[in-house]
Amino acid sequence: LHVPGGYATLTGAVYWAEEGDTVLIADGIYTGSGFEDVYFQGRDITVTSANGPENCIIDLDSQDNCFILTAGETPATVISGLTIANAYATGFGGGIHVDGSGVTVENCHFTGCSANNAAAIWVDVSPTGVEIRNCIFENGSALSSGGAIYARDFSSPSLIANCQFLGNYAENSGGALGFHTVTNMDITDCIFIGNDANTWYGGGAHVESESEVRFINCLFVDNS
């Protein structure tokens, strides 16, 4: 399914996609209605760009969030090769909101996203876990916690690998990452530079409430 060649909007293409389909987005900058609040409706599909995140930008203009996965999707659902810019949520997950589901996010660039918690990606009670690989999280802002990613209340094996967290901010805790009651989470080969938690703890990452998070071969520089 091609956007905009076959379908004018991303929401339209994902709505008509069937299990196992790929939605391919052509080069361009996409804004406004039809590229926000994209629901996967429980189907494991792939949404990807034709030529990588530098050529395919979804700009939400601080009006809404982008992808919503709340219907039992698994890590076989893939979001790949996109820049998600200026996504916004009054609650959780400006770029991607995951609740009771799983997802794989790879080769994406999140920039200027904001939310109350989890400026870029929110993961809550995931029965299958998540995988986030080869992504850049830059200049995100959370009014509470998780200037890039916040995850809570699950024990499914999960992975964040080969990602960069640059200049993200949380008013309370977890300038880049926040974890609450999360076990079986591995964070490998990631770089954290210049992230800030203003009033509480963890400029780079805040891990609390009996969470078990393993940081392997990661670099932390000038986080506060």
C-alpha positions as CSV (number, residue, x, y, z in Angstrom):
1,L,0.0,0.0,0.0
2,H,1.6,3.2,-1.2
3,V,1.2,6.7,0.3
4,P,0.4,9.0,-1.3
5,G,0.3,7.1,-4.6
6,G,-2.4,4.6,-3.6
7,Y,-3.8,6.3,-0.5
8,A,-3.7,10.0,0.1
9,T,-3.2,9.6,3.8
10,L,-1.4,7.4,6.2
11,T,-4.5,6.8,8.3
12,G,-6.3,5.6,5.2
13,A,-3.6,3.2,4.2
14,V,-3.3,1.7,7.6
15,Y,-7.1,1.4,7.9
16,W,-7.3,-0.7,4.8
17,A,-4.1,-2.7,5.4
18,E,-4.5,-6.4,6.2
19,E,-2.3,-8.6,8.5
20,G,1.2,-8.8,7.2
21,D,0.9,-5.8,4.8
22,T,3.4,-3.1,4.3
23,V,2.5,0.6,4.0
24,L,5.2,2.4,2.0
25,I,5.5,6.2,2.4
26,A,7.1,8.1,-0.4
27,D,9.7,10.9,0.2
28,G,8.2,14.1,1.4
29,I,7.1,16.2,4.4
30,Y,3.6,15.2,5.6
31,T,1.5,17.3,8.0
32,G,-2.1,17.7,9.2
33,S,-5.1,15.5,9.1
34,G,-4.5,12.0,7.9
35,F,-1.1,11.6,9.5
36,E,-2.1,11.8,13.1
37,D,-3.7,9.4,15.5
38,V,-2.9,6.4,13.3
39,Y,-4.5,3.3,14.9
40,F,-3.2,-0.2,13.9
41,Q,-6.4,-1.9,15.1
42,G,-4.7,-5.1,16.3
43,R,-3.0,-6.0,13.0
44,D,0.7,-6.7,12.7
45,I,1.7,-4.6,9.7
46,T,4.8,-2.6,8.7
47,V,4.8,1.2,8.1
48,T,8.0,2.3,6.5
49,S,9.5,4.9,4.2
50,A,10.8,4.5,0.7
51,N,14.2,6.1,1.4
52,G,14.9,6.5,5.1
53,P,14.0,9.1,7.8
54,E,16.0,12.0,6.3
55,N,13.6,11.8,3.3
56,C,10.3,11.0,5.0
57,I,9.1,13.4,7.7
58,I,5.8,13.4,9.5
59,D,5.5,16.8,11.2
60,L,2.6,17.0,13.7
61,D,3.2,20.7,14.4
62,S,2.7,20.2,18.1
63,Q,-1.0,19.4,17.5
64,D,-1.4,15.6,18.1
65,N,0.4,12.3,18.4
66,C,1.3,10.0,15.6
67,F,0.9,6.2,16.1
68,I,-1.4,4.5,18.6
69,L,-1.1,0.7,19.4
70,T,-3.7,-0.4,22.0
71,A,-5.4,-3.4,20.4
72,G,-3.0,-6.3,21.1
73,E,-0.4,-5.6,18.5
74,T,2.9,-7.5,18.8
75,P,6.6,-6.7,17.9
76,A,5.7,-8.0,14.5
77,T,4.2,-4.6,14.0
78,V,7.0,-2.5,12.6
79,I,7.5,1.3,12.4
80,S,10.6,2.0,10.4
81,G,12.5,4.7,8.5
82,L,10.5,7.8,9.6
83,T,11.2,11.2,11.1
84,I,8.5,12.0,13.6
85,A,8.7,15.7,14.3
86,N,6.8,17.9,16.8
87,A,4.4,15.2,17.9
88,Y,2.4,16.0,21.0
89,A,0.2,14.3,23.6
90,T,-1.5,15.9,26.5
91,G,-1.1,12.5,28.3
92,F,1.3,9.8,27.3
93,G,3.5,9.3,24.2
94,G,3.8,12.1,21.8
95,G,5.2,10.1,18.9
96,I,4.0,6.5,19.7
97,H,1.6,5.4,22.3
98,V,1.7,1.7,23.2
99,D,-0.7,0.2,25.8
100,G,-1.3,-3.5,26.2
101,S,0.5,-4.2,23.0
102,G,4.0,-4.5,21.5
103,V,5.9,-2.9,18.6
104,T,9.3,-2.8,16.8
105,V,10.6,0.7,16.1
106,E,13.7,0.9,14.0
107,N,15.7,3.5,12.1
108,C,13.5,6.4,13.1
109,H,14.3,10.0,14.2
110,F,12.1,11.6,16.9
111,T,12.7,15.4,17.2
112,G,10.9,18.1,19.1
113,C,8.2,15.7,20.5
114,S,6.4,16.5,23.7
115,A,4.0,15.1,26.2
116,N,3.1,15.0,29.9
117,N,5.0,11.6,30.1
118,A,7.1,10.1,27.4
119,A,7.7,12.7,24.8
120,A,8.5,10.2,22.0
121,I,7.4,6.7,23.0
122,W,5.1,5.5,25.9
123,V,4.9,1.8,26.7
124,D,2.4,0.5,29.3
125,V,1.6,-3.1,30.3
126,S,3.1,-4.7,27.2
127,P,2.5,-8.5,27.2
128,T,4.9,-9.1,24.3
129,G,7.5,-6.5,24.9
130,V,9.0,-3.9,22.6
131,E,12.1,-3.5,20.4
132,I,13.6,-0.1,19.7
133,R,16.7,-0.1,17.5
134,N,18.9,2.4,15.6
135,C,16.8,5.4,16.5
136,I,17.6,9.0,17.4
137,F,15.7,10.9,20.1
138,E,16.4,14.6,20.1
139,N,15.1,17.6,21.9
140,G,12.1,15.9,23.4
141,S,10.3,17.5,26.4
142,A,8.1,15.9,29.1
143,L,6.2,17.9,31.7
144,S,6.6,15.0,34.1
145,S,8.9,12.1,33.2
146,G,10.6,10.5,30.2
147,G,11.9,13.2,27.8
148,A,12.2,10.5,25.2
149,I,10.8,7.1,26.4
150,Y,8.8,6.0,29.5
151,A,7.8,2.4,30.2
152,R,5.9,0.9,33.1
153,D,4.4,-2.3,34.5
154,F,5.6,-5.2,32.3
155,S,8.1,-8.0,32.4
156,S,8.2,-9.1,28.8
157,P,11.7,-9.3,27.3
158,S,12.4,-5.9,25.6
159,L,15.3,-4.2,24.0
160,I,16.6,-0.7,23.2
161,A,19.7,-0.9,21.1
162,N,22.0,1.4,19.1
163,C,20.0,4.5,19.9
164,Q,21.1,8.1,20.5
165,F,19.4,10.3,23.1
166,L,20.4,14.0,22.6
167,G,19.2,17.0,24.5
168,N,16.0,15.6,25.9
169,Y,14.3,17.1,29.0
170,A,11.9,16.1,31.7
171,E,10.6,18.4,34.3
172,N,10.6,15.7,37.0
173,S,12.7,12.6,36.3
174,G,14.2,10.6,33.4
175,G,15.5,13.3,31.1
176,A,15.8,10.7,28.4
177,L,14.4,7.4,29.8
178,G,12.1,6.5,32.7
179,F,11.2,3.0,34.0
180,H,8.6,2.0,36.6
181,T,8.2,-1.6,37.5
182,V,9.8,-2.9,34.3
183,T,11.9,-6.0,34.2
184,N,13.7,-7.9,31.4
185,M,14.7,-4.6,29.7
186,D,18.2,-4.5,28.0
187,I,19.6,-1.2,26.8
188,T,22.7,-1.8,24.7
189,D,25.2,0.3,22.7
190,C,23.3,3.6,23.3
191,I,24.6,7.1,23.7
192,F,23.1,9.7,26.1
193,I,24.4,13.3,25.7
194,G,23.0,16.5,27.3
195,N,19.8,15.1,28.7
196,D,18.3,16.8,31.7
197,A,15.9,16.0,34.6
198,N,15.0,19.3,36.2
199,T,13.7,18.6,39.7
200,W,14.1,14.9,40.6
201,Y,16.5,12.2,39.3
202,G,18.1,10.7,36.3
203,G,19.2,13.1,33.6
204,G,20.1,10.2,31.4
205,A,17.7,7.5,32.9
206,H,15.6,7.0,36.0
207,V,14.9,3.4,37.1
208,E,12.5,2.9,40.0
209,S,10.0,0.6,41.8
210,E,11.9,-2.7,41.6
211,S,12.6,-2.4,37.9
212,E,15.4,-4.5,36.4
213,V,17.0,-2.7,33.6
214,R,20.4,-3.6,32.2
215,F,22.7,-1.0,30.6
216,I,25.3,-2.7,28.4
217,N,28.1,-0.8,26.6
218,C,26.3,2.6,26.9
219,L,27.9,6.1,27.0
220,F,26.6,8.9,29.2
221,V,28.0,12.4,28.7
222,D,26.9,15.7,30.3
223,N,23.5,14.5,31.6
224,S,22.1,16.3,34.6
